[in-house]
Amino acid sequence: MQAFMDKDFLLSTQTARTLFHNYAESCPIIDYHCHLNPREIWEDVRFDNITQVWLGGDHYKWRLMRCAGVDEKYITGDASDHDKFIKWAEVLGKGIGNPLYHWSHLELQRFFGWNGVLSSKTAEECWNFVNEKFKDPSFSARGLIQRSNVEIICTTDDPVDSLEYHEKLAADDSFKTAVLPAWRPDKAMNIEKPTWADYIARLSEVSGVKIASFADLKKALCIRMDFFAAHGCSLSDHALGYVMYAPASEEEVEAIFAKRLRGEEMDEQDQARFRYAFMCFVAGQYKERGWTMQLHYGCRRDNNLTMFGKLGPDTGYDCIDTYTPSSQTAAFLGALEAAGSLPKTILYSLNPADNQAIDTICGCFQNSEAVGKIQHGSAWWFNDHFQGMTDQMTSLANLGYLAGFIGMLTDSRSFLSYPRHEYFRRILCRLLGEWVEDGRYPADEELLGEITRGISYENAKAYFGFKAKD
């Protein structure tokens, strides 16, 4: 029987163990998509206890606790931090098969040196042991990042953001992790939202452009892209229901924009046409600037309207959407390619049934501009577990070029999420090791090591053109 979570956790073959320990384990982390707050990094926030950093804002954990029938009082309610932790420990103790079981124990081991197994039986012991660590100033936000050997962090930032904390962090030579902004213009694109007009007014104020037309909006966005680029931004991110293909003339798009400014209702066709025009414009700008475009899609959000009304978005009430038409994704990329405006692009679908479609779409638009110019992004959100990661990499290997894959990201708001990179690397090495020891790839350690280190670190660094902070 394999021991639980020892040094060879998930490494089922000798080849896997060699690849992980000799090539993957020591690689720095490039976290090219996360939701950490740059202000909290700059202020180097401290935590009184593990609940604050572990359970506060983590909708993955909230969702599991709800599935186990825990009262909301112990999740987002007014229960004490101690009682919330105890409830979480009770749930996690029976969380067999859920990636949170592995992530949580890796975090307890790597950050705090607690090698126990968390459950209702050990909850008090863990609570006391870990919270003693937080008395050490090195267990601050920056300290946790540096313990994880993180070289680059890309946060998620709105076009109206001041980026003041990125400026401060860039000038701080005492902190060796580069914290870069990533452009997230969803609020400017989501024309159907009740808050859109107020947002456009804010964007107008920040950019200095009076936005009365779609042409004005494009000018304002360009000004803010220049501002972001001056602060080290080189990639964007978009949250889409699906990747749409809905061509319209400039006149039609301007009419849609004007109608919305007048406060008139938008039908679905108008929304799709505006979004498509918006995405074509920004993609062309990314191409000119050498930025990478990330497209996250396939999520149906905020399904529990009662709880959305109480807690707001990103609180654990989203699900996989099956409407993710590959024909429109391919047509969108094809239109950009025909216009000479297709940037480096990463496609993430929340629907795991899209793996093969994504890999075959990617293959239609590759060229010598970059290794894997169009990337199949790492298994995302509901898929970043053992099977989801294995399936995504297997599909990419079967239908594309796994050796060019840019690997893992945290997509997290938690400073304790970095062991997810280790989890990913162990699964990668397990997969490669099984193929080698099954006779499907030669036992060439030099080549295998190069592939492993590439996917763990080198490929992302080259793809994005990142440079470590001096």
C-alpha positions in Angstrom: 0.0 0.0 0.0 1.3 3.5 -0.9 1.6 5.8 2.1 -0.7 8.8 2.1 0.9 11.9 0.7 4.5 11.0 1.3 7.4 12.4 -0.8 6.3 10.2 -3.7 2.6 11.0 -3.6 1.0 10.3 -7.0 4.4 9.2 -8.5 3.4 5.7 -9.4 6.5 4.7 -11.4 10.3 5.2 -11.0 10.3 7.3 -14.1 7.7 9.6 -12.5 9.7 9.9 -9.3 12.9 10.7 -11.3 11.1 13.4 -13.4 9.4 15.1 -10.4 12.3 15.1 -8.0 15.1 15.9 -10.5 13.3 18.2 -12.9 9.9 19.6 -11.7 10.0 19.9 -8.0 12.5 22.8 -7.8 11.1 24.9 -10.7 10.0 28.4 -9.8 6.3 29.2 -10.1 4.9 31.4 -12.8 1.4 32.2 -11.8 0.1 33.9 -15.0 -3.5 34.0 -13.9 -4.7 34.6 -10.4 -7.1 36.8 -8.4 -4.8 37.9 -5.6 -5.2 41.4 -4.4 -2.1 43.5 -5.2 -3.0 45.8 -2.3 -2.8 42.9 0.1 0.6 41.9 -1.3 1.9 45.5 -1.0 0.6 45.9 2.5 2.0 42.4 3.4 -1.2 41.5 5.3 -1.0 39.3 8.3 -3.5 36.7 9.4 -4.6 36.0 12.9 -5.5 32.4 12.2 -5.8 29.8 9.3 -9.5 30.4 8.8 -8.9 34.0 7.6 -6.5 32.9 4.9 -8.0 29.5 4.2 -11.7 29.8 4.3 -12.3 33.6 3.8 -13.4 34.0 0.2 -12.7 30.4 -0.9 -15.9 29.3 -2.7 -14.4 25.9 -3.5 -14.4 25.1 0.2 -17.8 26.8 0.7 -19.4 24.7 -2.0 -18.1 21.4 -0.4 -19.4 22.4 3.0 -22.8 23.2 1.6 -22.8 19.8 -0.1 -22.1 18.2 3.3 -25.1 20.0 4.8 -23.3 22.6 6.9 -25.3 25.6 8.0 -24.4 28.8 6.2 -23.6 30.3 9.6 -20.3 28.3 9.5 -19.5 29.1 5.9 -20.1 32.8 5.3 -22.0 33.6 8.4 -21.2 35.0 11.9 -19.7 31.8 13.5 -16.3 32.3 15.0 -13.2 31.6 13.0 -12.5 28.6 15.3 -15.9 27.1 14.8 -15.8 27.6 11.0 -12.4 25.7 11.0 -13.8 22.9 13.0 -16.8 22.5 10.6 -14.4 22.5 7.7 -12.2 19.9 9.3 -15.3 17.7 9.8 -16.2 18.0 6.2 -12.7 17.6 4.8 -12.1 14.4 6.8 -14.7 12.6 4.6 -13.8 14.5 1.4 -12.5 11.4 -0.3 -12.0 11.9 -4.1 -12.3 15.7 -3.9 -9.2 17.7 -5.0 -9.6 19.9 -1.9 -8.6 16.9 0.2 -5.2 16.8 -1.6 -4.8 20.6 -1.9 -5.5 21.2 1.8 -3.1 18.6 3.1 -0.4 19.8 0.7 -0.9 23.3 2.0 -0.7 22.1 5.7 2.5 20.2 4.9 4.3 22.7 2.7 3.5 26.0 4.6 3.2 24.8 8.2 5.0 21.5 8.5 1.9 19.8 9.8 1.9 16.2 8.5 -1.2 14.9 10.1 -4.5 14.0 8.5 -7.2 16.6 9.1 -10.6 15.4 10.3 -12.9 16.0 13.2 -10.5 13.9 15.4 -7.5 16.1 14.6 -9.1 19.5 14.1 -8.1 21.1 17.5 -4.6 19.8 17.2 -4.2 21.3 13.7 -5.9 24.6 14.7 -3.5 25.1 17.6 -0.4 24.0 15.7 -1.0 26.1 12.6 -2.1 29.2 14.4 1.1 29.2 16.4 2.9 29.6 13.1 1.0 32.8 12.3 2.8 34.5 15.2 5.9 34.5 13.0 6.0 37.6 10.8 7.3 35.5 7.9 3.8 34.0 7.6 2.5 37.2 6.0 1.2 37.5 2.5 4.6 38.1 1.0 6.2 35.5 3.2 3.8 32.8 2.0 4.5 33.8 -1.7 8.2 33.7 -1.2 8.0 30.3 0.6 6.4 29.0 -2.5 9.2 30.1 -4.8 6.9 32.3 -6.9 8.8 34.2 -9.6 5.9 35.9 -11.4 2.3 36.8 -10.4 -0.2 38.2 -12.8 -3.2 39.6 -11.1 -6.6 40.4 -12.7 -7.2 44.1 -13.1 -10.0 46.3 -14.6 -9.2 49.0 -17.2 -10.2 51.7 -14.7 -7.8 50.4 -12.0 -5.0 52.8 -10.9 -2.4 50.1 -10.7 -0.8 52.0 -7.8 0.1 48.9 -5.9 1.7 47.4 -8.9 3.8 50.5 -9.1 4.8 50.3 -5.5 5.6 46.6 -5.7 7.7 47.1 -8.8 9.8 49.8 -7.0 10.2 47.6 -3.9 13.6 45.8 -4.2 13.0 43.9 -1.0 10.3 41.8 -2.6 11.7 39.5 -5.3 8.5 38.3 -6.9 7.3 40.3 -9.9 3.6 41.3 -9.6 2.2 42.3 -13.0 -1.2 43.5 -14.0 -3.4 41.5 -16.4 -6.1 43.3 -18.4 -9.7 42.2 -17.7 -12.2 44.4 -19.6 -15.4 42.4 -19.0 -17.3 45.3 -17.5 -16.7 47.4 -20.7 -18.0 44.5 -22.9 -21.0 43.4 -20.8 -23.4 45.9 -22.4 -26.5 44.2 -21.1 -25.6 44.7 -17.4 -27.5 47.3 -15.4 -24.3 48.8 -14.2 -22.8 49.2 -17.7 -23.6 52.9 -18.3 -22.2 53.8 -14.9 -19.1 51.9 -15.7 -18.7 53.6 -19.1 -18.9 56.9 -17.3 -16.1 55.8 -14.9 -14.0 54.7 -17.9 -14.6 58.0 -19.6 -13.4 59.8 -16.5 -10.2 57.7 -16.1 -9.3 57.8 -19.8 -10.1 61.4 -20.4 -12.2 60.4 -23.4 -15.9 61.4 -23.5 -17.5 58.1 -24.5 -20.5 58.7 -26.6 -19.9 56.1 -29.3 -18.3 52.7 -29.9 -15.4 54.6 -31.6 -14.9 56.6 -28.4 -14.9 53.5 -26.4 -12.2 52.0 -28.5 -10.1 55.2 -28.0 -10.6 55.0 -24.3 -9.6 51.4 -24.1 -6.4 52.1 -26.2 -5.4 54.8 -23.7 -5.8 52.4 -20.8 -4.0 49.6 -22.6 -1.1 51.9 -23.0 -1.2 52.7 -19.3 -1.3 48.9 -18.5 1.6 48.2 -20.8 3.7 50.9 -19.1 3.1 48.9 -15.9 4.3 45.6 -17.4 1.0 44.1 -18.6 1.4 41.6 -21.5 -1.7 39.6 -21.3 -5.5 39.9 -21.1 -8.3 37.8 -19.7 -11.9 37.5 -20.7 -14.8 35.7 -19.0 -17.3 34.7 -21.7 -20.4 32.5 -21.7 -19.1 31.2 -25.0 -16.8 32.4 -27.8 -19.2 34.1 -30.2 -19.2 34.7 -33.9 -21.7 37.4 -34.8 -20.4 39.8 -37.5 -22.1 43.2 -37.9 -21.2 46.4 -39.7 -19.7 49.4 -38.0 -23.0 51.2 -38.4 -24.9 48.4 -36.8 -22.5 48.3 -33.8 -22.7 52.0 -33.4 -26.5 51.8 -33.5 -26.5 49.1 -30.8 -24.1 51.3 -28.7 -26.3 54.4 -29.1 -29.5 52.4 -28.2 -27.9 51.1 -25.0 -26.8 54.6 -24.0 -30.4 55.7 -24.4 -31.4 53.1 -21.9 -33.2 50.9 -24.3 -33.5 47.1 -24.0 -30.9 44.8 -25.7 -31.9 41.6 -27.3 -29.6 38.6 -27.5 -28.6 39.3 -31.1 -27.6 42.9 -30.2 -25.6 41.6 -27.3 -23.7 39.0 -29.4 -23.0 41.5 -32.2 -21.6 44.1 -29.7 -19.5 41.5 -27.8 -18.1 40.1 -31.1 -17.2 43.6 -32.3 -15.6 44.4 -28.9 -13.6 41.1 -28.9 -12.4 41.6 -32.5 -11.2 45.1 -31.7 -9.3 44.2 -28.5 -7.8 41.1 -30.1 -6.3 43.2 -32.8 -4.9 45.5 -30.2 -3.4 42.6 -28.4 -1.8 41.4 -31.6 -0.2 44.8 -32.2 1.1 45.0 -28.6 2.4 41.4 -28.4 -0.1 40.6 -25.7 -1.6 37.2 -25.0 -5.4 36.8 -25.0 -7.0 34.4 -22.5 -10.6 33.3 -23.1 -12.4 31.6 -20.2 -15.8 30.3 -21.2 -18.4 27.6 -20.5 -19.6 28.8 -17.1 -23.2 29.6 -16.1 -22.9 31.9 -13.2 -25.0 32.8 -10.1 -27.6 30.1 -10.5 -29.0 30.3 -7.0 -30.7 33.7 -7.2 -31.7 33.7 -3.5 -28.1 33.3 -2.4 -26.8 35.6 -5.1 -29.0 38.3 -3.6 -27.5 37.7 -0.2 -23.8 37.1 -1.0 -23.2 38.4 -4.5 -21.1 36.7 -7.2 -18.2 34.3 -6.9 -19.7 32.6 -3.8 -20.0 29.0 -5.0 -23.2 29.0 -7.1 -21.8 28.6 -10.6 -22.0 25.5 -12.9 -20.7 24.1 -16.2 -22.6 25.3 -19.2 -22.9 22.9 -22.1 -23.5 25.7 -24.7 -19.9 26.1 -25.9 -20.2 25.9 -29.7 -16.8 25.0 -31.2 -18.0 26.2 -34.6 -18.2 29.8 -33.3 -14.9 29.6 -31.5 -13.2 28.4 -34.7 -15.0 31.1 -36.8 -13.9 33.8 -34.4 -10.3 32.8 -34.5 -10.5 32.3 -38.3 -11.9 35.9 -38.7 -9.0 37.2 -36.6 -6.5 35.2 -38.6 -7.9 36.5 -41.9 -7.6 40.1 -40.6 -4.0 39.6 -39.5 -5.1 40.3 -35.9 -4.9 36.9 -34.1 -2.7 37.2 -31.0 -1.3 34.4 -29.0 -4.4 32.9 -27.4 -5.2 30.5 -24.6 -8.6 28.7 -24.6 -10.1 27.4 -21.4 -13.6 25.8 -21.4 -15.2 24.8 -18.1 -16.9 22.0 -20.0 -14.5 19.0 -20.1 -16.3 17.7 -23.1 -14.6 20.5 -25.0 -11.1 19.1 -24.6 -10.8 17.5 -28.0 -12.6 20.3 -29.8 -10.2 22.9 -28.3 -7.2 20.8 -29.3 -8.4 20.4 -32.9 -9.2 24.2 -33.1 -5.8 25.1 -31.8 -4.2 23.0 -34.5 -5.9 25.1 -37.2 -4.1 28.3 -36.2 -0.6 27.4 -35.1 2.5 28.9 -36.8 6.1 29.8 -36.1 5.2 33.0 -34.1 5.4 30.9 -30.9 5.5 27.3 -29.8 1.9 26.6 -29.3 0.7 30.0 -30.3 -2.9 28.9 -29.6 -2.8 27.1 -26.3 -5.3 24.7 -24.6 -5.3 26.2 -21.1 -4.8 24.0 -18.1 -7.8 22.2 -16.6 -9.8 25.0 -15.1 -12.0 25.4 -12.0 -14.3 22.3 -11.8 -11.7 20.4 -13.8 -8.4 21.1 -11.9 -8.5 17.7 -10.1 -6.6 14.5 -10.8 -8.8 13.2 -13.6 -9.5 16.6 -15.1 -5.7 17.4 -15.4 -5.0 14.0 -16.7 -7.7 14.2 -19.3 -6.7 17.7 -20.5 -3.0 16.7 -20.9 -3.9 13.4 -22.6 -6.1 15.2 -25.1 -3.4 17.8 -25.8 -0.8 15.0 -26.3 -3.1 13.0 -28.5 -4.2 15.9 -30.7 -1.5 18.6 -30.3 1.9 19.2 -28.8 2.1 18.5 -25.1 5.8 19.5 -24.9 4.8 23.1 -25.8 2.1 23.3 -23.0 2.5 26.4 -20.7 1.3 24.5 -17.7 -0.5 25.4 -14.5 -1.9 28.5 -12.8 -3.7 29.0 -9.5 -6.8 31.0 -10.6 -7.1 31.7 -6.9 -7.7 34.4 -4.3 -5.8 32.5 -1.6 -2.2 33.0 -0.6 -2.1 29.3 0.2 -2.9 28.0 -3.3 0.6 27.5 -4.6 0.9 23.8 -3.8 -1.6 23.4 -6.6 1.4 23.8 -8.9 3.1 20.9 -7.1 -0.1 18.8 -7.5 -0.2 19.5 -11.2 3.5 18.7 -11.6 3.1 15.4 -9.8 0.2 14.5 -12.1 2.2 15.5 -15.1 5.2 13.3 -14.1 2.9 10.4 -13.3 1.4 10.6 -16.8 4.7 10.8 -18.5 6.1 8.0 -16.3 3.2 5.7 -17.1 3.7 6.3 -20.9 7.4 5.5 -20.6 7.1 2.4 -18.5 4.3 1.2 -20.7 6.6 1.3 -23.6 4.9 4.2 -25.3 7.9 6.6 -25.2 11.6 5.8 -24.8 13.3 6.2 -21.4 15.3 9.1 -22.6 15.8 11.0 -19.3 17.4 14.1 -21.0 14.4 14.6 -23.3 11.9 13.8 -20.7 13.5 16.1 -18.3 13.4 18.9 -20.8 9.7 18.3 -21.5 9.0 18.2 -17.8 10.8 21.4 -16.9 9.3 23.1 -19.9 5.7 22.4 -18.9 6.5 23.2 -15.3 8.2 26.5 -15.9 10.2 27.3 -19.0 7.4 27.2 -21.6 5.3 29.9 -19.8 8.3 32.1 -19.3 9.2 32.0 -23.0 5.6 32.2 -24.2 4.8 35.4 -22.2 8.3 36.8 -22.5 8.5 37.2 -18.7 11.6 38.3 -17.0 12.3 37.7 -13.3 12.5 40.7 -11.1 16.1 41.9 -10.5 
